[in-house]
Amino acid sequence: MASDGRVPEIVVGVDFGMTCTGVAYSMGPEWAEPKTLQHWPGKMINELANKVPTLLQYKEDSREVKAWGFLCDQESEDIDILACFKLHLDPAYVDPRTDAPVPTLEEAREWFQDYLRCLHDHIEEYFSNAFPRWKTQRTEFVFSVPTTWKSASMIAETERLIKGAGYGGDGANHRVGIGLTEAEAAAVYASKQQFEKDDVILVCDAGGGTTDVNVLQLTSSRGEPTQLQQLSWVEGRSIGSALIDINFHHIVSDRLNKIRDYLQGEPDDIADKMMQGRFERFKCSYGTAASSTIPTIPLEVPGLPPGKHFPIVNIEDSIMRITREELKRLFDIQVDRMLSLINEQFDRMQKKLPRTQISYLVLSGGLGSSPYVRQRFKSYYEIGEGSERPNAQETRIVVVAEPQLAVVQGLVMDRIQTIGRGNMIFKERCCRVSYGVRCREEYSDKNKAHIDWFVKQGENVPSDGFSKPYWLKVKPGQENHSWKTNIIMSTEPRERLPTSLDQDGAKVLCGVESVLKDKGVDMKLKNRHWYNKGEKYLRVRFDIRVILGAADLKFQLQSKNNVVLNHDYDAIQVRWDPPQRSPKEDGDDMAMYREI
């Protein structure tokens, strides 16, 4: 997080969710278990809620925010309440819906920032009223990000939007940054359960829009600072309860379209209202003993006069009935995809550590807390087909104590352990993508640049960074020129990594730039003797230290004797929108070589 060395006095975690958003905090020097913000605008003073709805409403024909969270009146006639736009922040996300308008990337970013600004103003008001020194206290905001967001350039853009919403700007001592992926944060929270040292746990955090998985081993004993070792890289998919809602809305809207001449409004708008209340309660209780006795969900059709019958769309006496079997199919679509994602983790673990048993499969998140999801998982992994897997012989299904708070609580727990006890929970990270740089091979007959992958997917790297040695071939007199290169990423399996940008699977992630003169790097003039045949050049030796965060990248320059040449990361400038080919890649000016 903050690189200025100042220890925070307050840590505030924010989990921006598809359907709801959570905030938790802890204060030093005690660093007690995180508290959850429970008072929200739109709620009575005695009404508590652990999360606030991720809803936003603009004034008519304006970009001025009218309401957010609980202040959005979903019962009103207004139809401009914005919801479920989190997935659209990912440029790579493709919305499966073809019959409904979807937000553009620019619109999703605008809504995201406006919503966070409203949330920020409430947090600011809450803490200013509760803590007199709030403005001057050393405060650190930490945000989680979906595991599906794998591009560090996208994380950098997200952090820019967060700062633009006001976070980190309320006082000279306020800071903000990205903490953990949602999978890692949920794993931290889950590790606080009553597990034993060496237990291997597979954490499945299934929320509104994404499902994230993480396989870890607890390497600390009870009473010690929590230590987790990632046995595989975190993974996520677009699976969640909001997708059940979207598919349910499609069913209701499709039925209403068949009788639209009898309706007082647009089918989509009426379907929105029908999904509130009874449907939401039944969905959350689906899988309980009580829900099994209810054959259908009766939903009143707003505006339809009493006594209307439309058997073709299962409406009797102006009541639409949705069967339990129809709801089951919607759940099963998501649960089957969850099982497929988790089975990939079992397969990966079997290949990497064939003798390791996964002790517990831990469920968290809103969908993860569903009684029906828990039933399906128990049936599959404890007594069904999944139990036959070689590494699932001892697997048991566990649900965390507060499933919907796992991410925001774990986010704060991770940070306060580092601050309060001086121990990082993740001392190493299993890299989920490969990173590289274009360079030439020293002493190679082939002088053509290729991609040197300095870390590959699945490799464990220290959380405080790792170094790789390089050198530049610089013409005398050009010492003050900028050295420029591009960082390249790939999500391809390590055995299929491309060797050049011309091949599929390689993408320029960012550009890095630095003037190396006066940075303390080793510069030596080569070919300076009369008997040398080649032209004179400066051989500039240095290490690039890469700090691989949960979702971001930072770079440091180091001299050959491991002296850090820039502590604030500013000596290497990062451009997140670089050209798609490396500078000077076909010439010899500032040619970059990997040192053997």
C-alpha positions, 0 to 999 in steps of 0.5 A, a space after each residue: 500500500 502506501 510507500 511513504 512509510 507512515 503507519 495508518 491509524 485507521 484501515 477502511 475496506 470497501 467491497 464494491 459488489 454487483 448487487 450490494 457494497 460493503 464497508 468495514 474498518 479497524 483502528 490502531 493500535 489495538 487493531 480489533 476485529 473489523 467492524 462493519 458499517 451498518 447505518 445507511 441513508 434511506 434507513 431508519 436510525 434503528 435499522 441496520 444493514 451490513 451492506 448497501 445496494 449497488 443502485 444508482 439513479 440520475 435526475 431525468 435528462 441529467 447526469 446529476 445523481 438523484 439517489 443511490 443505495 437504499 435511497 433509490 425507490 424501486 417501487 416508484 414509477 421511475 425506470 432509470 435505476 441503474 443496477 448490475 453494472 459491475 461486470 461491464 467495467 471489464 473491457 473484455 466482458 461480453 454480456 450474453 443478453 441480446 434482447 436488452 440494452 447494455 452499458 458501454 465501458 464509458 457509461 459503466 465507469 461513469 456510474 461506478 465513479 458516481 456511485 463510489 462518490 456517493 458512498 465516499 460522501 457517506 463514509 466521510 460524514 459517518 467518520 467525521 461525526 464519530 471520530 473528531 480527528 478523522 481529517 488528520 488521522 492517518 487513514 488508509 482505504 483498501 479496495 478489493 477487485 474481482 478475480 476476473 480482472 487480470 489486467 494490471 492496466 485495468 486495475 490502474 484505471 480502476 484505482 484512478 476512478 476510485 481516487 477521482 471519487 474522493 478516496 484518499 483526498 480528504 486529508 493530507 494523511 489519507 491514502 487509497 489503494 487496491 488491497 486483495 482480489 475478492 478470492 484472496 480476501 474471502 480466503 483470509 476471512 475463511 482462514 479464521 475458521 477453526 482450521 488446523 495447521 497444514 489443512 488445505 482449503 479450497 475457498 469458493 466465494 460466489 457473489 452477485 456477479 462473479 465466483 472466485 476460487 482459491 486453493 490454499 494451505 494454512 501454514 500457521 498454528 492457532 495463536 500465531 499470525 495467520 500464514 497462507 500459502 497459495 497452492 494454485 493461482 486465483 481464478 474467477 468466472 462470471 457466475 452469480 446470483 445476479 445472473 439468476 435474477 437476469 434469467 428470471 427477469 427474462 422469463 417473466 418479461 417474455 411471458 408479459 410480452 405475450 399479453 402486453 396489450 392488457 398491461 399498463 406499462 412496458 413488460 420489462 418495467 413490470 417485470 422489474 417490480 414483480 421481482 421485488 419482495 416475494 421472489 427475492 425472499 423465496 430465492 434466498 430461502 430456496 433449498 430449505 425444508 420450508 421452501 420444498 413445500 411451496 409448489 409455485 411462487 405467486 407473483 402479482 402482475 402490477 396494473 393487471 385488473 383482478 380476475 384476468 386469466 391467461 393460461 398460456 403464460 401461467 397467469 390465473 386471477 391476475 397472478 403469475 405463477 413460477 414453478 419450483 422446477 423453473 427456479 431450480 433450472 435457473 439455480 442449476 445453470 449457475 451451480 453447474 458452472 460453479 462445479 465446473 470451475 471448482 473441478 478445474 482446481 481439483 484437476 490442477 491440484 492433482 497434476 501439481 500435488 498428486 498426494 495432497 488432499 483438499 480438506 475443506 471446500 469453503 463457501 462464502 458470498 451471497 450465492 455461496 450461502 444459499 441452502 440449495 447451493 450447499 445441498 448440491 455441493 454436499 451431494 456432489 463432493 461428499 457422497 456423489 461423483 465429486 467424492 471419487 476424485 483422488 484428492 477429494 477423499 476427505 473433502 467436507 463442505 463448510 460455510 463461513 460464519 458471515 458469507 456476505 461479509 467475507 470479502 470486506 472483512 478479509 480485506 481489512 484483516 489482511 492489512 491490519 495483520 501486516 500493520 499490527 503484527 508485522 507479518 504478511 498473510 501471503 508471503 508469496 503469491 501464485 502468479 495468475 498470468 505471465 509477465 515478460 519483456 522484449 529483449 535480446 539474448 547475450 552472446 546469442 547468434 540470433 540478435 533478434 528480440 524475443 519475449 523474456 518471460 520473467 515470471 510465468 503463470 503458476 509460479 510462486 513469487 515473493 510478495 515483496 518482489 523479485 529481481 531480474 538482471 538486464 543490461 542496455 547497449 547505449 551509444 556514447 553521448 546518449 546517457 541522458 536519453 530515456 530507456 523505454 520498453 514494454 511489459 507484456 502479459 499472457 494468460 496462455 498456459 506456460 507450455 504455450 507461451 508465445 515468443 514474440 508479439 506477432 504470435 497470439 496470446 501476447 499483449 502489451 500491458 504497459 510501457 516503462 521508461 526511465 533515464 538511467 544516468 545518475 541513478 547509480 547503475 553500473 555503466 562501463 564503456 566497451 570496445 574502448 581499446 584499439 584492438 576491439 573491432 566493434 563500435 564503442 558503446 556503454 554497457 549499462 547494468 541494472 536489475 528490474 525489481 517487480 513487485 507483484 501485488 494482488 492485482 497490480 504491478 510496481 517496478 523498482 530499479 536496483 543496482 547490481 549489488 541489490 541497492 534500491 535506486 528508487 524507493 518511491 517507484 517514481 524512477 520508472 514511469 509506467 504508461 498504461 496505454 503504450 503502443 503495441 510494439 516495443 520502442 526501438 525493437 528493430 534497432 540497436 539504440 538502447 537495445 535491451 539484453 537479458 543477462 546470462 
